[in-house]
Amino acid sequence: MGIDKNMRILVVDDYKTMLRIIRNLLKQLSFNNIDDAMDGSSALQKLREKEFGLVISDWNMEPMTGLELLKEVRADEKLKDLPFIMITAESKAENVIVAKKAGVSNYIVKPFNAETLKAKIASVLGDF
């Protein structure tokens, strides 16, 4: 049983360019049901309105960071088991530890390519 390529994926980043890059990488991996949000609070609203199979979120955003979004998702009974991949430009070990404690499913450091994204998604959802 492989990954459902039609599952809805939410990409959260405050840079339109990064949203486009991640969307294109996901399309290269045959995911086409992609939604996006420009910040954590609008992402949370979408997560509560529709069903998603995966969240890929940037860490550094205003007004709600990716870490704050992750904590909100983990605190929500309906969303707490949602796979959540955090993306950041910083590879500091303490950030990884903080994200792990908050319940992140996996972690990607920028820059990354389709292979890295595929490996991280596979580690969270299973091989495809």
C-alpha positions as CSV (number, residue, x, y, z in Angstrom):
1,M,0.0,0.0,0.0
2,G,1.7,3.2,-1.1
3,I,1.2,6.8,-0.3
4,D,-2.1,8.3,-1.6
5,K,-0.8,10.8,-4.2
6,N,-4.2,12.5,-4.2
7,M,-4.1,13.4,-0.5
8,R,-4.3,17.1,0.2
9,I,-1.0,18.7,1.3
10,L,-0.8,22.1,3.0
11,V,2.3,24.1,2.3
12,V,2.9,27.0,4.6
13,D,5.4,29.7,3.9
14,D,5.4,33.5,3.9
15,Y,7.4,33.7,0.7
16,K,5.5,33.2,-2.5
17,T,8.7,32.0,-4.2
18,M,9.2,29.3,-1.6
19,L,5.6,28.2,-1.9
20,R,6.0,27.9,-5.7
21,I,9.3,25.9,-5.3
22,I,7.8,23.5,-2.8
23,R,4.6,23.1,-4.9
24,N,6.8,22.3,-8.0
25,L,8.8,19.8,-6.1
26,L,5.6,18.1,-4.9
27,K,4.4,18.0,-8.4
28,Q,7.6,16.3,-9.5
29,L,6.8,13.7,-6.9
30,S,3.3,13.3,-8.4
31,F,1.4,15.1,-5.7
32,N,-1.2,17.4,-7.3
33,N,-3.7,18.2,-4.5
34,I,-1.7,21.0,-2.9
35,D,-3.1,24.0,-1.0
36,D,-1.0,26.8,0.6
37,A,-1.1,29.4,3.3
38,M,1.1,32.5,3.8
39,D,1.2,32.2,7.6
40,G,0.5,29.9,10.6
41,S,-2.9,31.4,11.5
42,S,-4.4,31.1,8.0
43,A,-2.9,27.6,7.8
44,L,-4.6,26.6,11.1
45,Q,-7.9,27.9,9.7
46,K,-7.5,25.8,6.6
47,L,-6.5,22.7,8.6
48,R,-9.7,23.1,10.7
49,E,-11.9,23.5,7.6
50,K,-10.6,20.7,5.4
51,E,-8.9,17.4,5.8
52,F,-5.2,17.2,5.0
53,G,-2.8,14.3,4.8
54,L,0.4,16.3,5.4
55,V,1.6,19.8,6.4
56,I,4.9,21.2,5.2
57,S,5.6,24.4,7.0
58,D,8.4,27.0,7.1
59,W,9.6,27.8,10.6
60,N,10.2,31.5,10.4
61,M,7.0,33.3,9.7
62,E,5.0,36.2,11.1
63,P,2.6,36.6,13.0
64,M,2.4,32.9,13.8
65,T,5.6,30.9,13.4
66,G,5.8,27.3,12.1
67,L,6.7,26.2,15.6
68,E,3.6,27.9,17.0
69,L,1.5,26.3,14.2
70,L,3.0,22.9,15.1
71,K,2.1,23.3,18.8
72,E,-1.5,24.4,17.8
73,V,-1.8,21.3,15.5
74,R,-0.5,18.9,18.2
75,A,-2.9,20.5,20.8
76,D,-5.9,20.0,18.6
77,E,-7.7,16.7,19.1
78,K,-8.7,16.4,15.5
79,L,-5.3,17.4,14.1
80,K,-2.8,16.0,16.6
81,D,-1.8,13.0,14.5
82,L,-1.3,15.0,11.3
83,P,2.1,14.4,9.7
84,F,4.0,17.7,10.0
85,I,7.4,18.5,8.2
86,M,9.2,21.6,9.3
87,I,11.4,23.6,6.9
88,T,14.0,26.0,8.0
89,A,17.1,27.8,6.8
90,E,18.8,27.2,10.2
91,S,20.4,23.8,11.0
92,K,21.1,24.6,14.7
93,A,20.8,21.5,16.8
94,E,18.7,23.3,19.4
95,N,16.1,24.2,16.8
96,V,15.8,20.5,15.8
97,I,15.4,19.5,19.5
98,V,12.7,22.2,20.1
99,A,10.8,21.0,17.0
100,K,11.1,17.3,18.0
101,K,9.8,18.1,21.5
102,A,6.9,20.0,20.0
103,G,6.1,16.8,18.0
104,V,7.4,17.5,14.5
105,S,7.3,14.5,12.2
106,N,10.5,15.5,10.3
107,Y,12.7,18.4,9.5
108,I,14.2,19.8,6.3
109,V,17.0,22.4,6.1
110,K,17.0,24.7,3.1
111,P,18.1,24.5,0.4
112,F,16.7,21.1,-0.5
113,N,15.7,19.2,-3.7
114,A,13.0,16.8,-4.8
115,E,15.0,13.8,-3.6
116,T,15.4,15.2,-0.1
117,L,11.7,16.1,0.1
118,K,10.8,12.6,-1.2
119,A,12.9,11.0,1.5
120,K,11.4,13.1,4.3
121,I,7.8,12.4,3.1
122,A,8.6,8.7,2.8
123,S,10.0,8.7,6.4
124,V,6.8,10.3,7.6
125,L,4.2,8.5,5.4
126,G,5.9,5.4,4.1
127,D,7.6,4.6,0.8
128,F,6.2,5.6,-2.6
